[in-house]
Amino acid sequence: MGIFAISDLHLSFGNNKPMDIFGEGWENHYLKIEKDWLEKVTADDIVILAGDFSWATYLEETIQDFEYLNKLPGKKLLLKGNHDYWWTTVTKMNNFLKDNNFNNIEFIYNNSIEYNGYSICGTRGWSANSDNKYDDEKILTREYQRLEYSLNQAKTDNIIVVLHFPPNEKFIEIMKKYNVKICIYGHLHGKLKPEDIMPNSDGIKYYLTSADKVDFKLIEIK
């Protein structure tokens, strides 16, 4: 019963937005992910997807992307990324899963999902890099609150936090408050500088899971 993670799949089966425009490594990237997934994951395992799952704009356009995910083994937990424009209310998304018989997928959204002695919590996060600092602070405050709300629902002391954006000092402070030991994040692409990667510190182990940064292979967390 293992826990795996990957992020930034940027699937586009339902619309024409191929990822290979970002480099040869992205050519047929979904096949690379599928091959590795089938080699590693069993029906009893769980796979965490830390955001940017689909390029679709509307939920109805994601159906082929979810069909791809649903056919793969294991239970999948999806977090919202900054490009998941299709993301809507939990009720609508859960109804979408039910209506299409996507029965091995759940959303990490203002909740804690319990699995094999672990509590999996999280929120999208944010990067304060826009010209509108007021909007940045407003979004960050909301994301801090959502993380705390999620962590307050954890039923175990073994907590895994999932973010899409790399955590800033405030997110780290919140994780330390709840004695979080593992943090999964994504979002980062392209050529990275050493300072872009979160170092393991304060008792927290960090996993960068952006698909192109992990060679389109799932990272085993536990």
Backbone as CSV, one residue per row, in Angstrom:
resi,resn,N_x,N_y,N_z,CA_x,CA_y,CA_z,C_x,C_y,C_z
1,MET,0.852,-1.196,0.000,0.000,0.000,0.000,0.885,1.241,0.000
2,GLY,1.288,1.669,-1.198,2.223,2.773,-1.315,1.549,4.097,-1.630
3,ILE,2.307,5.162,-1.433,1.863,6.509,-1.763,2.832,7.084,-2.784
4,PHE,2.305,7.500,-3.914,3.102,8.076,-4.996,2.590,9.482,-5.309
5,ALA,3.410,10.247,-6.035,2.996,11.612,-6.382,3.599,12.051,-7.709
6,ILE,2.860,12.900,-8.392,3.323,13.569,-9.599,2.426,14.789,-9.786
7,SER,2.866,15.757,-10.553,2.035,16.945,-10.799,2.288,17.476,-12.195
8,ASP,1.475,18.453,-12.566,1.672,19.177,-13.826,1.629,18.255,-15.035
9,LEU,0.606,17.405,-15.081,0.440,16.532,-16.244,0.029,17.330,-17.481
10,HIS,-0.707,18.423,-17.283,-1.131,19.289,-18.395,-1.711,18.475,-19.555
11,LEU,-2.672,17.632,-19.235,-3.296,16.814,-20.268,-4.192,17.663,-21.166
12,SER,-4.314,17.252,-22.407,-5.129,18.040,-23.350,-5.768,17.141,-24.397
13,PHE,-6.309,16.000,-23.955,-6.954,15.095,-24.901,-8.192,15.724,-25.533
14,GLY,-8.848,16.620,-24.800,-10.076,17.207,-25.287,-9.903,18.543,-25.990
15,ASN,-8.694,19.067,-26.004,-8.439,20.320,-26.727,-7.018,20.292,-27.280
16,ASN,-6.778,21.129,-28.223,-5.513,21.072,-28.956,-4.471,21.980,-28.305
17,LYS,-3.809,21.436,-27.276,-2.751,22.194,-26.619,-1.609,21.252,-26.285
18,PRO,-0.885,20.792,-27.280,0.206,19.830,-27.038,1.342,20.460,-26.245
19,MET,1.932,19.662,-25.375,2.997,20.164,-24.510,4.367,20.127,-25.159
20,ASP,4.499,19.452,-26.323,5.831,19.352,-26.918,6.345,20.673,-27.478
21,ILE,5.515,21.704,-27.470,6.004,23.038,-27.835,7.011,23.543,-26.806
22,PHE,7.017,22.913,-25.622,7.947,23.293,-24.563,9.217,22.456,-24.574
23,GLY,9.394,21.631,-25.592,10.619,20.848,-25.697,10.344,19.400,-26.056
24,GLU,11.361,18.738,-26.597,11.207,17.356,-27.041,10.821,16.416,-25.903
25,GLY,11.250,16.739,-24.692,10.945,15.872,-23.563,9.462,15.686,-23.323
26,TRP,8.670,16.672,-23.767,7.227,16.610,-23.554,6.502,15.821,-24.644
27,GLU,7.198,15.366,-25.663,6.526,14.649,-26.744,5.934,13.336,-26.229
28,ASN,4.624,13.173,-26.423,3.903,11.988,-25.934,4.184,11.739,-24.449
29,HIS,4.223,12.806,-23.690,4.590,12.668,-22.270,3.604,11.806,-21.494
30,TYR,2.336,11.807,-21.916,1.326,11.014,-21.222,1.605,9.515,-21.349
31,LEU,2.242,9.106,-22.443,2.608,7.698,-22.608,3.743,7.317,-21.656
32,LYS,4.682,8.238,-21.449,5.777,7.989,-20.507,5.233,7.838,-19.090
33,ILE,4.303,8.731,-18.741,3.709,8.669,-17.402,2.945,7.370,-17.223
34,GLU,2.151,7.012,-18.233,1.351,5.785,-18.149,2.234,4.550,-18.005
35,LYS,3.295,4.476,-18.769,4.196,3.314,-18.701,4.788,3.157,-17.312
36,ASP,5.306,4.243,-16.758,5.896,4.178,-15.420,4.839,3.858,-14.375
37,TRP,3.671,4.469,-14.511,2.566,4.256,-13.572,2.198,2.773,-13.509
38,LEU,2.053,2.145,-14.673,1.658,0.737,-14.723,2.721,-0.179,-14.127
39,GLU,3.956,0.247,-14.176,5.041,-0.553,-13.606,5.112,-0.451,-12.085
40,LYS,4.558,0.630,-11.527,4.739,0.894,-10.100,3.495,0.716,-9.242
41,VAL,2.338,1.094,-9.760,1.150,1.278,-8.920,0.218,0.075,-8.998
42,THR,-0.269,-0.355,-7.841,-1.277,-1.410,-7.755,-2.613,-0.786,-7.356
43,ALA,-3.657,-1.594,-7.365,-4.995,-1.113,-7.033,-5.076,-0.599,-5.600
44,ASP,-4.196,-1.083,-4.724,-4.236,-0.689,-3.310,-3.440,0.577,-3.016
45,ASP,-2.726,1.093,-3.998,-1.884,2.268,-3.787,-2.669,3.552,-4.022
46,ILE,-2.036,4.666,-3.653,-2.641,5.980,-3.839,-1.651,6.864,-4.593
47,VAL,-2.177,7.686,-5.510,-1.345,8.608,-6.273,-1.880,10.020,-6.077
48,ILE,-1.010,10.916,-5.622,-1.366,12.309,-5.382,-0.934,13.138,-6.584
49,LEU,-1.855,13.932,-7.123,-1.557,14.807,-8.252,-1.652,16.252,-7.773
50,ALA,-0.495,16.910,-7.699,-0.415,18.224,-7.050,-0.645,19.381,-8.024
51,GLY,-1.749,19.307,-8.773,-2.172,20.451,-9.576,-1.762,20.433,-11.031
52,ASP,-2.452,21.288,-11.802,-2.268,21.423,-13.256,-2.439,20.083,-13.956
53,PHE,-3.586,19.482,-13.714,-3.922,18.180,-14.288,-4.340,18.302,-15.751
54,SER,-5.171,19.306,-16.066,-5.737,19.396,-17.413,-5.733,20.838,-17.901
55,TRP,-5.504,21.008,-19.215,-5.548,22.322,-19.850,-6.978,22.790,-20.114
56,ALA,-7.957,21.941,-19.919,-9.341,22.281,-20.244,-9.799,23.547,-19.513
57,THR,-10.673,24.276,-20.169,-11.237,25.480,-19.552,-12.485,25.141,-18.750
58,TYR,-13.273,24.203,-19.227,-14.531,23.841,-18.576,-14.514,22.368,-18.189
59,LEU,-15.220,22.054,-17.120,-15.232,20.691,-16.591,-15.657,19.689,-17.659
60,GLU,-16.647,20.045,-18.467,-17.149,19.129,-19.495,-16.074,18.774,-20.524
61,GLU,-15.067,19.622,-20.669,-13.997,19.381,-21.631,-12.914,18.440,-21.093
62,THR,-13.005,18.083,-19.813,-11.956,17.256,-19.196,-12.223,15.767,-19.320
63,ILE,-13.328,15.375,-19.903,-13.758,13.975,-19.805,-12.706,13.005,-20.320
64,GLN,-12.040,13.319,-21.435,-11.015,12.407,-21.946,-9.785,12.381,-21.037
65,ASP,-9.493,13.502,-20.401,-8.370,13.545,-19.460,-8.668,12.673,-18.240
66,PHE,-9.911,12.749,-17.754,-10.291,11.920,-16.611,-10.406,10.444,-17.002
67,GLU,-10.803,10.168,-18.230,-10.825,8.769,-18.690,-9.422,8.179,-18.657
68,TYR,-8.445,8.935,-19.100,-7.042,8.509,-19.050,-6.633,8.201,-17.611
69,LEU,-6.989,9.091,-16.691,-6.589,8.925,-15.297,-7.330,7.767,-14.640
70,ASN,-8.622,7.673,-14.919,-9.456,6.669,-14.262,-9.039,5.242,-14.611
71,LYS,-8.522,5.042,-15.830,-8.160,3.682,-16.251,-6.864,3.196,-15.602
72,LEU,-6.091,4.115,-15.048,-4.832,3.737,-14.412,-5.098,3.176,-13.016
73,PRO,-4.259,2.258,-12.537,-4.504,1.642,-11.229,-4.293,2.612,-10.073
74,GLY,-4.874,2.245,-8.938,-4.711,3.030,-7.732,-5.805,4.061,-7.538
75,LYS,-5.829,4.623,-6.344,-6.746,5.719,-6.029,-6.008,7.027,-6.259
76,LYS,-6.670,7.997,-6.897,-6.019,9.256,-7.238,-6.631,10.406,-6.448
77,LEU,-5.767,11.271,-5.943,-6.183,12.475,-5.223,-5.697,13.687,-5.993
78,LEU,-6.632,14.555,-6.394,-6.291,15.712,-7.213,-6.389,17.004,-6.423
79,LEU,-5.370,17.836,-6.575,-5.334,19.186,-6.018,-5.435,20.189,-7.164
80,LYS,-5.946,21.361,-6.891,-6.064,22.404,-7.910,-4.721,23.084,-8.163
81,GLY,-4.405,23.300,-9.448,-3.241,24.082,-9.840,-3.665,25.405,-10.447
82,ASN,-2.718,26.239,-10.777,-3.059,27.560,-11.314,-3.613,27.504,-12.732
83,HIS,-3.403,26.385,-13.453,-3.948,26.251,-14.799,-5.192,25.364,-14.865
84,ASP,-5.680,24.907,-13.726,-6.888,24.070,-13.711,-8.133,24.952,-13.739
85,TYR,-8.363,25.605,-14.873,-9.485,26.534,-15.016,-10.824,25.820,-14.954
86,TRP,-10.832,24.529,-15.235,-12.049,23.718,-15.216,-12.553,23.464,-13.800
87,TRP,-11.704,23.673,-12.819,-12.040,23.382,-11.417,-13.215,24.247,-10.986
88,THR,-14.224,23.621,-10.395,-15.415,24.346,-9.970,-15.763,23.931,-8.543
89,THR,-17.041,23.848,-8.191,-17.402,23.473,-6.829,-17.194,21.979,-6.611
90,VAL,-16.970,21.601,-5.363,-16.789,20.184,-5.043,-18.020,19.377,-5.420
91,THR,-19.193,19.937,-5.166,-20.432,19.230,-5.496,-20.509,18.941,-6.993
92,LYS,-20.240,19.945,-7.817,-20.313,19.745,-9.265,-19.256,18.760,-9.735
93,MET,-18.039,18.857,-9.194,-16.971,17.947,-9.607,-17.256,16.516,-9.173
94,ASN,-17.770,16.336,-7.966,-18.100,14.991,-7.502,-19.247,14.392,-8.312
95,ASN,-20.216,15.219,-8.674,-21.308,14.733,-9.518,-20.787,14.325,-10.893
96,PHE,-19.828,15.086,-11.407,-19.205,14.767,-12.689,-18.515,13.400,-12.619
97,LEU,-17.774,13.160,-11.541,-17.116,11.859,-11.370,-18.138,10.734,-11.304
98,LYS,-19.198,10.950,-10.529,-20.237,9.926,-10.353,-20.953,9.637,-11.671
99,ASP,-21.314,10.690,-12.383,-22.058,10.522,-13.640,-21.256,9.768,-14.691
100,ASN,-19.930,9.877,-14.615,-19.068,9.235,-15.607,-18.386,7.969,-15.091
101,ASN,-18.804,7.524,-13.894,-18.240,6.302,-13.296,-16.735,6.382,-13.109
102,PHE,-16.246,7.585,-12.789,-14.838,7.749,-12.423,-14.750,7.518,-10.917
103,ASN,-14.660,6.267,-10.523,-14.883,5.916,-9.122,-13.618,5.736,-8.301
104,ASN,-12.455,6.087,-8.859,-11.220,5.964,-8.066,-10.480,7.294,-7.982
105,ILE,-11.246,8.396,-8.007,-10.668,9.745,-7.990,-11.352,10.564,-6.907
106,GLU,-10.565,11.311,-6.142,-11.093,12.249,-5.145,-10.356,13.573,-5.274
107,PHE,-10.956,14.630,-4.710,-10.360,15.957,-4.751,-9.875,16.377,-3.358
108,ILE,-8.691,16.944,-3.311,-8.190,17.563,-2.076,-8.670,19.011,-2.100
109,TYR,-9.659,19.303,-1.298,-10.291,20.631,-1.362,-10.983,20.915,-0.036
110,ASN,-10.315,21.672,0.830,-10.867,22.009,2.154,-11.197,20.758,2.968
111,ASN,-10.352,19.751,2.861,-10.624,18.494,3.552,-9.317,17.803,3.922
112,SER,-9.450,16.665,4.563,-8.317,15.778,4.829,-8.741,14.383,4.402
113,ILE,-7.923,13.761,3.597,-8.228,12.414,3.121,-7.338,11.428,3.863
114,GLU,-7.958,10.444,4.483,-7.228,9.500,5.318,-6.876,8.262,4.514
115,TYR,-5.621,7.826,4.647,-5.175,6.657,3.899,-4.053,5.953,4.652
116,ASN,-4.317,4.726,5.050,-3.285,3.853,5.601,-2.464,4.531,6.708
117,GLY,-3.147,5.229,7.600,-2.474,5.872,8.723,-1.960,7.263,8.436
118,TYR,-2.204,7.801,7.251,-1.780,9.150,6.880,-2.995,10.045,6.651
119,SER,-2.834,11.315,6.982,-3.823,12.340,6.645,-3.234,13.205,5.548
120,ILE,-3.930,13.280,4.424,-3.439,14.026,3.267,-4.252,15.306,3.140
121,CYS,-3.581,16.429,3.349,-4.227,17.734,3.404,-3.585,18.663,2.372
122,GLY,-4.207,19.822,2.129,-3.531,20.757,1.236,-4.415,21.822,0.644
123,THR,-3.777,22.681,-0.122,-4.442,23.743,-0.869,-3.515,24.172,-2.001
124,ARG,-4.013,24.975,-2.919,-3.211,25.339,-4.091,-1.969,26.142,-3.730
125,GLY,-2.118,27.092,-2.788,-1.031,28.029,-2.512,-1.023,29.153,-3.534
126,TRP,0.041,29.939,-3.517,0.139,31.074,-4.426,1.569,31.584,-4.451
127,SER,1.922,32.282,-5.509,3.220,32.943,-5.614,2.983,34.438,-5.755
128,ALA,3.431,35.209,-4.807,3.177,36.661,-4.798,4.143,37.357,-5.747
129,ASN,3.803,37.322,-7.026,4.716,37.913,-8.006,4.002,38.784,-9.039
130,SER,2.776,39.169,-8.739,2.045,40.024,-9.675,2.317,41.489,-9.343
131,ASP,1.823,42.367,-10.206,1.976,43.799,-9.966,0.971,44.312,-8.942
132,ASN,-0.060,43.520,-8.682,-1.099,43.939,-7.748,-0.873,43.253,-6.406
133,LYS,-0.129,43.908,-5.521,0.217,43.316,-4.232,-1.004,43.123,-3.351
134,TYR,-2.021,43.968,-3.534,-3.249,43.795,-2.745,-3.906,42.461,-3.083
135,ASP,-4.008,42.165,-4.378,-4.605,40.891,-4.787,-3.773,39.716,-4.308
136,ASP,-2.448,39.829,-4.398,-1.576,38.764,-3.915,-1.824,38.473,-2.443
137,GLU,-1.859,39.502,-1.633,-2.058,39.319,-0.194,-3.438,38.742,0.102
138,LYS,-4.426,39.180,-0.650,-5.788,38.664,-0.462,-5.842,37.174,-0.770
139,ILE,-5.220,36.769,-1.881,-5.203,35.357,-2.268,-4.397,34.535,-1.274
140,LEU,-3.229,35.039,-0.878,-2.388,34.304,0.065,-3.096,34.105,1.401
141,THR,-3.758,35.154,1.901,-4.490,35.031,3.167,-5.540,33.935,3.071
142,ARG,-6.250,33.886,1.961,-7.259,32.846,1.757,-6.620,31.462,1.724
143,GLU,-5.464,31.347,1.051,-4.794,30.049,0.950,-4.236,29.585,2.291
144,TYR,-3.730,30.519,3.108,-3.290,30.160,4.461,-4.462,29.590,5.255
145,GLN,-5.609,30.257,5.144,-6.796,29.818,5.879,-7.254,28.445,5.403
146,ARG,-7.187,28.222,4.099,-7.613,26.925,3.562,-6.688,25.801,4.014
147,LEU,-5.394,26.087,4.089,-4.471,25.061,4.567,-4.758,24.718,6.019
148,GLU,-4.952,25.731,6.847,-5.258,25.484,8.264,-6.564,24.717,8.401
149,TYR,-7.562,25.082,7.612,-8.851,24.387,7.673,-8.662,22.913,7.331
150,SER,-7.897,22.649,6.296,-7.623,21.270,5.902,-6.875,20.525,6.999
151,LEU,-5.849,21.160,7.562,-5.047,20.511,8.608,-5.862,20.249,9.870
152,ASN,-6.802,21.104,10.168,-7.647,20.911,11.346,-8.542,19.692,11.232
153,GLN,-8.710,19.185,10.021,-9.549,18.006,9.829,-8.754,16.706,9.829
154,ALA,-7.428,16.807,9.938,-6.587,15.607,9.939,-6.913,14.728,11.137
155,LYS,-6.984,13.431,10.900,-7.345,12.490,11.962,-6.133,11.715,12.481
156,THR,-4.959,11.960,11.913,-3.751,11.294,12.385,-2.646,12.333,12.573
157,ASP,-1.554,11.901,13.207,-0.381,12.764,13.355,0.563,12.647,12.173
158,ASN,0.317,11.688,11.288,1.144,11.511,10.097,0.513,12.299,8.944
159,ILE,0.943,13.540,8.802,0.286,14.447,7.858,1.172,14.697,6.638
160,ILE,0.570,14.555,5.474,1.204,14.936,4.216,0.492,16.176,3.696
161,VAL,1.219,17.245,3.485,0.637,18.457,2.907,0.944,18.491,1.413
162,VAL,-0.077,18.807,0.628,0.057,18.923,-0.821,-0.234,20.369,-1.214
163,LEU,0.712,20.989,-1.911,0.547,22.337,-2.460,0.860,22.277,-3.948
164,HIS,0.338,23.230,-4.699,0.781,23.328,-6.085,2.020,24.219,-6.175
165,PHE,1.938,25.402,-5.597,3.079,26.316,-5.577,4.053,25.927,-4.461
166,PRO,5.342,26.182,-4.647,6.290,25.989,-3.549,5.871,26.848,-2.348
167,PRO,6.013,26.341,-1.145,5.550,27.088,0.029,6.469,28.251,0.392
168,ASN,5.850,29.358,0.800,6.634,30.472,1.342,6.786,30.289,2.855
169,GLU,7.360,31.270,3.524,7.659,31.140,4.960,6.403,30.947,5.796
170,LYS,5.315,31.611,5.405,4.073,31.484,6.174,3.502,30.079,6.062
171,PHE,3.510,29.503,4.863,3.043,28.126,4.716,3.906,27.174,5.550
172,ILE,5.216,27.407,5.537,6.117,26.574,6.329,5.812,26.711,7.820
173,GLU,5.542,27.930,8.254,5.194,28.181,9.656,3.935,27.398,10.044
174,ILE,2.945,27.397,9.171,1.710,26.657,9.444,1.993,25.158,9.502
175,MET,2.798,24.654,8.568,3.111,23.225,8.577,3.863,22.823,9.845
176,LYS,4.780,23.657,10.280,5.513,23.364,11.513,4.573,23.333,12.712
177,LYS,3.604,24.221,12.725,2.613,24.279,13.816,1.883,22.951,13.955
178,TYR,1.629,22.285,12.824,0.894,21.020,12.837,1.825,19.807,12.732
179,ASN,3.118,20.045,12.875,4.113,18.970,12.895,4.085,18.134,11.609
180,VAL,3.922,18.836,10.488,3.922,18.167,9.189,5.334,17.680,8.870
181,LYS,5.447,16.460,8.367,6.747,15.875,8.043,7.020,15.805,6.545
182,ILE,5.969,15.847,5.724,6.117,15.694,4.276,5.314,16.771,3.565
183,CYS,5.942,17.418,2.581,5.256,18.419,1.756,5.541,18.120,0.281
184,ILE,4.476,17.972,-0.497,4.565,17.718,-1.935,4.170,18.996,-2.660
185,TYR,4.930,19.380,-3.691,4.575,20.574,-4.461,5.011,20.397,-5.911
186,GLY,4.521,21.278,-6.781,4.847,21.215,-8.195,5.067,22.602,-8.771
187,HIS,4.472,22.863,-9.930,4.427,24.171,-10.585,5.700,24.551,-11.327
188,LEU,6.850,24.166,-10.832,8.113,24.625,-11.400,8.479,23.838,-12.655
189,HIS,8.908,24.566,-13.698,9.292,23.951,-14.958,10.583,24.587,-15.467
190,GLY,11.094,24.019,-16.538,12.256,24.617,-17.184,13.523,24.446,-16.362
191,LYS,14.498,25.269,-16.675,15.786,25.210,-15.989,15.676,25.880,-14.631
192,LEU,15.951,25.127,-13.584,15.803,25.630,-12.223,17.154,25.950,-11.609
193,LYS,17.162,26.982,-10.782,18.339,27.319,-9.997,18.261,26.564,-8.667
194,PRO,19.405,26.342,-8.021,19.382,25.612,-6.746,18.422,26.219,-5.732
195,GLU,18.307,27.540,-5.725,17.436,28.191,-4.747,15.954,28.004,-5.052
196,ASP,15.636,27.482,-6.244,14.243,27.207,-6.584,13.723,25.953,-5.892
197,ILE,14.614,25.083,-5.477,14.235,23.800,-4.888,14.170,23.928,-3.373
198,MET,13.051,23.468,-2.804,12.899,23.538,-1.355,13.846,22.556,-0.673
199,PRO,14.722,23.038,0.216,15.601,22.117,0.939,14.852,21.468,2.110
200,ASN,15.185,20.229,2.409,14.604,19.595,3.595,15.101,20.335,4.828
201,SER,14.177,20.833,5.632,14.555,21.596,6.825,13.398,21.623,7.806
202,ASP,13.726,21.953,9.063,12.719,22.046,10.130,11.896,20.767,10.238
203,GLY,12.519,19.633,9.927,11.834,18.354,10.056,10.862,18.042,8.934
204,ILE,10.826,18.878,7.889,9.911,18.666,6.766,10.707,18.185,5.554
205,LYS,10.244,17.091,4.945,10.855,16.591,3.728,10.017,17.045,2.542
206,TYR,10.672,17.681,1.571,9.967,18.259,0.427,10.176,17.402,-0.817
207,TYR,9.101,17.267,-1.602,9.142,16.538,-2.860,8.633,17.436,-3.981
208,LEU,9.502,17.806,-4.916,9.094,18.495,-6.128,8.626,17.438,-7.122
209,THR,7.392,17.578,-7.637,6.807,16.502,-8.436,6.385,16.946,-9.840
210,SER,6.801,18.125,-10.294,6.470,18.560,-11.661,6.920,17.489,-12.649
211,ALA,6.035,17.111,-13.559,6.276,15.946,-14.414,7.616,16.001,-15.139
212,ASP,7.945,17.160,-15.713,9.197,17.237,-16.469,10.414,17.241,-15.567
213,LYS,10.249,17.599,-14.301,11.373,17.616,-13.366,11.627,16.239,-12.733
214,VAL,10.679,15.314,-12.900,10.870,13.953,-12.373,10.909,12.938,-13.519
215,ASP,11.239,13.445,-14.719,11.389,12.591,-15.903,10.105,11.817,-16.202
216,PHE,8.957,12.444,-15.899,7.638,11.875,-16.179,7.430,10.532,-15.480
217,LYS,8.002,10.434,-14.273,7.871,9.226,-13.474,7.311,9.573,-12.111
218,LEU,6.504,8.688,-11.583,5.938,8.892,-10.255,7.027,8.830,-9.191
219,ILE,6.907,9.696,-8.210,7.811,9.691,-7.069,7.169,8.903,-5.935
220,GLU,7.888,7.946,-5.389,7.349,7.179,-4.260,7.579,7.977,-2.973
221,ILE,6.475,8.240,-2.291,6.531,9.027,-1.046,6.661,8.082,0.159
222,LYS,5.851,7.053,0.164,5.889,6.072,1.260,5.593,4.673,0.715
